[in-house]
Amino acid sequence: MNEPKVFLVDDDFIFREVAEVMIKTSGLSTAVTHLENGLEAYNKLLELSETPLELPDVMLLDINMPVMNGWELLEELKMGPSNIRDQVQIHILTSSIAPEDLNLSKTYNFINGYITKPLTDADMEKLIFSLRSARSSSH
């Protein structure tokens, strides 16, 4: 089984650095791509949708970012190539504790999880389990 590829979409450089260390030390993946906003992520996903094996397995998506926020990215993905929604596990990763954000996330049937920052070891275990479950059911 190939190593899972992770997209970390967050405008906070320090958070991305810390999250990458957690992703690597948890054993989830060493293949982590940093993206600073939704537009950067969307363009990269569109490019990779042409070669589906190159798509990330997991995308950790912040909500509040400049240029294009997480919600705007999800709206674009709703209308974009279906292989992105089908192949990429999308987990919202946010510092927002607003119930309306959690409720809004539930309106997207292709979101796989909602994680409130900071990222914890328990969050990493859930991500690993979720990814393994998805991979074993697709084979």
C-alpha positions, 0 to 999 in steps of 0.5 A: 500500500502506498503511503497516504498523501496529505494536503494541509491547507491553512494560512498559519505557517506555525500551525502547519509546521506543528501539524506536519510534525504530528502527522509524521510522528503519528505514522499517518504520513511523511508526504505532507503538502502545505497550501496557504489558502483555498485557491492554492488548494483548489488549483492543485486539486484540479491539476491532480484530478487529471492524474487521479493516482496523484490526488491526496488521500487526506486534506485537512482544511482550515475554514478561515483563510485569506484569498479563498476560505474553506467554505468557498473551496468546498463550494468549488469542490461541489461543482468540480471533478467528482474524483476529488470528492470521491477520492480525497478524505476532507476533514475540516480543521478549525479553531472555530467553536461556533455551532453554525460552522459544525452545522454548515460542515454537515451540509457537505456530504463529502466531508469526512470529519470536523476537527477543532484545533489544536490537533491532538494525538486522539485526532491523529488516531481517528484520521489514521483509522478513517483512512485505513477503513476507507482504503480497505473498503475500496479494495 
